[in-house]
Amino acid sequence: MPTPASTTQTIEQPLPNSSSSSSSQLHDNTSPPTQSSEIVHLSESSTVLDLMFQYMYLQPQPDLRKVDFDIVKDLAEAVEKYWVYSAMGALHVRMIEHIPSQPVEVLLYAIRHNYPELINESAEATLEFPPYPMLQRVPPEVFSAWVRLCPDVFFFPLHIPNK
């Protein structure tokens, strides 16, 4: 898993304000960058930021089928954090595609961001999981709800030998 970006990302164009921008610049995404050199530290890895920025610029979007799940997961969290709506749909589809291989991670993502259909699909994929690994990987309130979904996990038939 990549570490957070050790390089500093510089934001070239600050948000316009009414005292320094005309109303035409407020709606013009093509205005030239200003001379601002404000440094913004971001917790995401440079790989995640590079992919996310591709969704923010007018350019072809990346093919996420070629991206490792750990990066997809971190990218999905980042686009939710920064409200990159142009990427949310593509990441949602990728998370659905990863349910068979990563159902618990997808479940946790869906719960954090309140995607009910994704919660249901990924939770269903975990119903055959043993309880103790689930208890270790999900928060207690999620585990409690999961137990209610699959009570058979905890109630094994009692085998009484014939006399």
N, C-alpha and C positions, 0 to 999 in steps of 0.2 A: 504494500500500500504506500503510495507516495506520501512524503512528508509535506507539511505546509511550505509554500513557496519561500525559499530563502532569499530570493531576489525581491526587490521592492517594485511594486506596480505603481506607476505614476499616472494619475488621472489628468489628462491634458485639458479637458474642457469642463469647467465648473458649471454648476447649475446657474442659469441666468437669473438675475434679479431685476426688479423694475427700475432701479436707479442706474444700472449700467448697460441695459440692453433695450433696444427698441422692440416694439411689439412684433415686428416682422422676424426678429431673431428668436423670439420666444417660440415660434412655430417652425423655424427653419433648422432642420437637422444637418444642413450642409455648411453652416457657418464655420469659418476657420477657427482652429483652436486658439485659445488665449495664451498668455505667457505665464500662467499659473504653474507653480512647481510644488503644489501641496502633495505631500506623501501620504498615501493611505495604505495601511497595513491590513491585509486580508488573511484569514485563516486557511483558506482553501489552497490546495497545491497549484503549482503553475500549470500542470496538465489540465486540471479541472477548469481553471480560469480561462485558459486558451480555448477550450471547447465551448465554454459558456459565452465568451466574447464572440465566437463565430455565429451564435444565434442572435447577437445584438447588432451585428453589422449587416449591411446589405451585401451579402455574399452567399454562395451555396452553403447549406447547413451540413455539418459533418455526418458521416455514415456511422451511426452508433452501434451497428451490428459488429463492427470491427474493434470495439472498445471493450476491455476487460470489465467484468461485473463490478469490481471494487471502484473503478473510476465512474462507471455509470451510476452507481449508488451515491457516490460523493457529488457527482454532477446533479443528480436529481435533488439532493438536499440543497445544493447551492442555488439552483434555479427557483426553488421554493423560497429560500431565504431572501433572494434579491428580486423576487417576483418577475422573473424573465418568462413572461407568458408565451413568447414564441417558442420556447423550448419545453414548456411543461407537457404539452400533448405528446411530443416525441418521447420524452422520458417516461411518461405514463405507459405508453405502448411497450417500451423496452422493459419496464418493470413487470408488466403482464407476461411478457415472453420469458422472463426469468423465474416465474412462479415454480415451474417443475424442478429447477435446480437450486433455487434460493428462496423457498417459501417463507421462512421465518424472517429473513431480511426484508422481503417485500411486505410482509404483514406489518412489521414495525414501521416501515416507511408509510404505508397506507394509514396506519393509526395516527402517526404524528401529523399527517397532513389531511386527515379526515376524508379519505376516499372510500366510502362505504362498499361500493362494488368490488374494489380491489381488496378490501379487508375480507369480505366474504370469500372471494376466490382463493386468496392466499391462505386463509384460515382453514378452508376445506382441504387444501393440499397438505396441511400439517396434522390432520386427524389421526393418522396412523403412527405419528411420532411417539416415542416413549415419553412419559411425563417428566422424568428428572432432567433430561437435556433441555426440555422446553422451560422448565422452572428456572434453569440457569441462564437462559437466553432472553427471556421476556420479563417485563416488569410484573409485579405481583397482581395488579388489577387485570392485566392482559391474561395472565395465567389463570386467574379465577374465571374469567369469561370463557377461556379455552376449555377448562375443565367442564363447564356447563354444556359446551358443545359436544364433548365426547366423554360422557360418564362411563362408558364401557372400559375405558383405559384403566380405571381404578377398581373396578369390580370384576374380579376374576371368579369364574364359577368354582365353587368349593368341590373338590373331588373327594368323595368318601369311598374308600375301598369296600368291596363286598366282603361280608364275613363268611 
